[in-house]
């Protein structure tokens, strides 16, 4: 998809700026991941109390330089990004790793929704009392994935349905989520888009 857009829109100055910013942010993120994991043991998580909504707002604020827009009224070939954040409990987590996992999932959704689709990020509480969890959904109206891909290849590294994808984002994100005692589920159909649903235990239920 990236190659097709490059061939079609390379002469567009706005497209060049968006592409340059997107590539710069991707390289920066990969360098941080490599540096972090090369310095620390994989099992070590620096857990602090985190506000999932705050993390997602920060990710959304950086979305324009990654190739997103916030209004369907704005003429552009970039996808629209919308937030619908509910009242969710704080969670224990490594702020760097959890932010990276969520950022990777949002970037995947934006890439899937190109050139002019929509991505919705929503949060909501799950359960009650000490068993309450923070729920997150990242929804895109992109091309979707086949049932066979979901069953056999979805969370494997270097597996992707994108022509120019690497296939590390979802694999790495799923490991980070599970290391936080979270869950990740994916619903997708060809032509109908994808829903990635996450849940994390609250600070009251995760000692």
C-alpha positions as CSV (number, residue, x, y, z in Angstrom):
1,X,0.0,0.0,0.0
2,X,2.8,2.4,0.9
3,X,4.5,1.6,-2.4
4,X,1.3,2.2,-4.4
5,X,0.7,5.6,-2.7
6,X,4.3,6.5,-3.2
7,X,4.1,5.9,-7.0
8,X,0.8,7.8,-7.2
9,X,1.3,10.8,-5.0
10,X,5.1,11.3,-4.8
11,X,4.8,14.7,-6.6
12,X,2.4,16.0,-3.9
13,X,4.4,18.1,-1.4
14,X,1.9,17.3,1.4
15,X,2.3,13.6,0.8
16,X,6.1,14.0,0.9
17,X,5.9,15.8,4.2
18,X,3.6,13.2,5.7
19,X,5.7,10.4,4.5
20,X,8.9,11.9,5.8
21,X,7.4,12.5,9.2
22,X,6.0,9.0,9.4
23,X,9.3,7.4,8.4
24,X,11.2,9.5,11.0
25,X,8.8,8.6,13.8
26,X,8.9,4.9,12.9
27,X,12.7,4.8,12.8
28,X,12.8,6.7,16.2
29,X,10.4,4.2,17.7
30,X,12.4,1.2,16.5
31,X,15.6,2.6,17.8
32,X,14.1,3.1,21.2
33,X,12.8,-0.5,21.3
34,X,16.1,-2.0,20.3
35,X,18.0,0.2,22.8
36,X,15.6,-0.7,25.6
37,X,15.6,-4.4,25.1
38,X,19.4,-4.6,24.5
39,X,19.9,-2.9,27.9
40,X,17.4,-4.8,30.1
41,X,16.4,-8.3,30.7
42,X,13.2,-9.1,28.8
43,X,11.4,-10.1,32.0
44,X,12.0,-6.9,33.8
45,X,9.0,-4.5,33.8
46,X,9.2,-1.2,35.7
47,X,5.5,-1.0,36.8
48,X,3.9,2.2,37.9
49,X,0.3,3.4,38.1
50,X,-0.8,4.5,34.6
51,X,-3.7,6.3,33.1
52,X,-4.6,4.5,29.9
53,X,-6.6,7.4,28.6
54,X,-3.7,9.8,29.1
55,X,-1.4,7.5,27.2
56,X,-3.9,7.3,24.3
57,X,-4.4,11.1,24.2
58,X,-0.6,11.5,23.9
59,X,-0.5,9.0,21.1
60,X,-3.4,10.8,19.3
61,X,-1.6,14.2,19.7
62,X,1.3,12.8,17.7
63,X,-0.9,11.3,15.1
64,X,-0.9,14.2,12.6
65,X,2.8,13.8,12.0
66,X,2.3,10.1,11.6
67,X,-0.2,10.7,8.8
68,X,-3.6,11.1,10.5
69,X,-6.2,13.9,10.7
70,X,-9.0,14.6,13.2
71,X,-11.8,15.8,11.0
72,X,-13.5,14.2,8.0
73,X,-14.2,17.7,6.7
74,X,-10.5,18.2,6.2
75,X,-9.7,17.2,2.6
76,X,-6.8,14.8,2.7
77,X,-5.7,11.3,1.7
78,X,-4.8,10.6,5.3
79,X,-7.1,8.5,7.6
80,X,-9.3,10.2,10.3
81,X,-8.5,9.4,13.9
82,X,-11.2,9.7,16.5
83,X,-11.1,9.2,20.3
84,X,-14.0,8.0,22.5
85,X,-12.6,7.7,26.0
86,X,-14.6,6.4,28.9
87,X,-14.0,6.2,32.6
88,X,-11.5,3.4,33.0
89,X,-9.5,2.5,36.2
90,X,-5.7,3.1,36.4
91,X,-3.5,0.1,35.7
92,X,-0.1,-1.1,36.7
93,X,2.4,-1.0,33.8
94,X,5.7,-0.1,32.4
95,X,4.9,3.3,30.9
96,X,7.5,3.0,28.0
97,X,6.5,-0.5,26.9
98,X,2.8,-0.1,27.2
99,X,2.9,3.2,25.3
100,X,4.9,1.5,22.6
101,X,2.5,-1.4,22.3
102,X,-0.6,0.9,22.1
103,X,1.3,3.2,19.6
104,X,2.1,0.2,17.4
105,X,-1.5,-0.9,17.3
106,X,-2.7,2.6,16.4
107,X,-0.1,2.9,13.7
108,X,-1.1,-0.5,12.3
109,X,-4.8,0.6,12.2
110,X,-3.9,3.9,10.5
111,X,-1.8,2.1,7.9
112,X,-4.7,-0.3,7.3
113,X,-7.2,2.6,6.9
114,X,-5.1,4.4,4.3
115,X,-5.6,6.4,2.2
116,X,-8.7,8.0,3.5
117,X,-10.4,5.7,6.0
118,X,-11.1,6.1,9.7
119,X,-9.6,4.8,13.0
120,X,-11.5,5.0,16.3
121,X,-9.9,4.5,19.7
122,X,-12.3,3.8,22.5
123,X,-11.9,2.9,26.2
124,X,-14.5,1.5,28.6
125,X,-14.6,-0.2,32.0
126,X,-15.0,-4.0,32.2
127,X,-16.3,-5.7,35.3
128,X,-17.0,-4.3,38.8
129,X,-15.2,-3.6,42.0
130,X,-11.8,-5.2,42.6
131,X,-12.2,-7.2,39.3
132,X,-12.7,-4.1,37.2
133,X,-10.5,-3.9,34.1
134,X,-9.6,-1.2,31.6
135,X,-10.9,-2.0,28.2
136,X,-9.4,-0.6,24.9
137,X,-10.6,-1.0,21.3
138,X,-8.7,0.2,18.3
139,X,-11.1,0.0,15.3
140,X,-10.3,0.6,11.6
141,X,-12.4,0.3,8.4
142,X,-9.5,-0.9,6.3
143,X,-9.2,-4.0,4.1
144,X,-9.5,-6.5,7.0
145,X,-7.9,-9.9,7.3
146,X,-9.0,-13.4,6.4
147,X,-10.1,-16.0,8.9
148,X,-7.2,-18.2,8.0
149,X,-4.6,-15.4,8.6
150,X,-6.3,-14.7,12.0
151,X,-6.1,-18.4,13.0
152,X,-2.7,-19.3,11.7
153,X,-0.4,-16.3,11.4
154,X,-1.8,-13.3,13.3
155,X,0.6,-13.1,16.2
156,X,3.6,-14.6,14.6
157,X,6.6,-12.3,13.9
158,X,7.3,-11.2,10.3
159,X,3.7,-12.1,9.2
160,X,1.7,-9.3,7.6
161,X,-1.1,-8.7,5.1
162,X,0.5,-5.3,4.1
163,X,2.6,-5.4,0.9
164,X,5.3,-3.2,2.5
165,X,4.8,-4.3,6.1
166,X,7.4,-5.9,8.3
167,X,5.0,-7.9,10.6
168,X,6.6,-7.0,14.0
169,X,4.1,-4.5,15.4
170,X,1.3,-6.9,16.4
171,X,3.6,-9.6,17.5
172,X,5.6,-7.3,19.8
173,X,2.5,-5.5,21.1
174,X,0.8,-8.8,22.0
175,X,3.8,-9.9,24.0
176,X,3.9,-6.6,25.9
177,X,0.2,-6.8,26.6
178,X,0.4,-10.3,28.0
179,X,3.4,-9.4,30.1
180,X,1.1,-6.9,31.8
181,X,-1.4,-9.6,32.5
182,X,-3.6,-8.1,29.8
183,X,-5.6,-9.8,27.1
184,X,-5.7,-9.1,23.3
185,X,-8.3,-10.3,20.9
186,X,-8.7,-9.4,17.2
187,X,-11.9,-9.5,15.1
188,X,-11.6,-8.9,11.4
189,X,-13.2,-9.7,8.1
190,X,-12.0,-8.9,4.5
191,X,-13.5,-5.7,3.3
192,X,-15.0,-4.8,6.8
193,X,-12.0,-3.7,8.8
194,X,-10.5,-4.8,12.1
195,X,-11.2,-4.4,15.8
196,X,-8.3,-5.0,18.3
197,X,-9.7,-5.4,21.8
198,X,-7.4,-5.1,24.8
199,X,-8.1,-5.4,28.6
200,X,-5.8,-4.7,31.5
201,X,-6.4,-5.5,35.2
202,X,-6.9,-2.4,37.4
203,X,-4.4,-1.5,40.2
204,X,-7.0,-2.8,42.7
205,X,-6.9,-6.3,41.1
206,X,-3.2,-6.5,40.0
207,X,-0.9,-6.6,43.1
